[in-house]
Amino acid sequence: AGGSGIAEMKVYLNGIHVPGLLRLSTFATKAFSLCCSIPSGMVLGTAGPYVHLGAIVGGGLGSLGSNQFKFKLNKGHVDFQSKFAHRSFVTIGITAGIA
């Protein structure tokens, strides 16, 4: 969960797999640190963490499940499980994080 999140998302969208980038633990850590840093008055940019959080949500919606918790909601649909489709959902999450 280190870094802003924008550079990591650029790397992921270029096709390089980064372990632990779109995990639920990364989401919790990034959200908790964002919630603690903004009220403290620290001068930090919030766009990067929101991009990363949106990408994690988009990636979770794209796979409709979690590898960490070992459940899948789309057992009959194979089209969402391709790497291209997952990257497309991550892109949608990134744009939602920017908005």
N, C-alpha and C positions, 0 to 999 in steps of 0.2 A: 504494500500500500504506500510505499515511498514514492515521492515525486508528485507532480501535479496531476498526471493522468493523460495529458494531451499527447506527450511524446510516446507513451506506452501504447495508446490507441492508434497512433500513426504506424507504429511498428506492427501491431496486430493486423491492421487493415492492409498492410503490404504483404501479408502472408507468412509472417514469422511467428511461430508459436512461442509464447512466453508462459511458462508454468505458473499457475496461481494467479493469473491476471484477472480472470472473470469468476472468481470464487465468492461464495457467500461470506466467508471470513474476511476477505478483502473489502467487500461491501460494508460489513459491520464496522471494520476498523476505520475506513475512509469516512463513513457517515458520523461515527462518534467523534473523530478528530475534527471534522468540519463543524459539528455542533458545539464543540468546546472552544475552537479557535475564533469563531465569529463573535460570540458575545464577550470574549475577553478583550476585544478592542485591538487585536493584532492586525497589522496591515498585511493582509494576505489576499491573494486573488482567489475567488470562489469559482471561476469558470472551469478550471482544470479538474477539481474534484467532482463538480457536477457532470462534466463530460464522462468521467470514469464511472460514476454511479449510474448514469443513464446507459452506458455501454453494458454494465453488468445486468441491469434490468432487461435491456433489449436482448442480450444473449440468453438470459433465462427464459424469456418468452419465446425465443426462437427454437430452443430445444424442448420447451414445455416440460421441464423437469430439472433434476439435479443429479449430477454424478456423485456429489459429496454425500447426499442423503439417500442415494440409490433408489430413486423413483422416477418414472416416466409417465406422462399423461397421454402421450401420442404413440401408443404402441402399434397402431395400424398405419400410421402415416410415415412414410420413409422420406418424402420430399423435403421435410424440414430438417433432416439430419445430415444433409450434405454440408461441406465446409463453406461453399458459396452462399447457401441460404442462411447459415448461421452468421456469416460475416455481414450479410445484408441486414439481418435483425440487429446486430451490434451497431451498424451504421445508423439505423433508425433510432436506437437508444441514444447514440451520441448526439444526433440532432435534437432529440427531446431534451437532453441534458443542457445543450446550449440555449435552447429556448427558455 
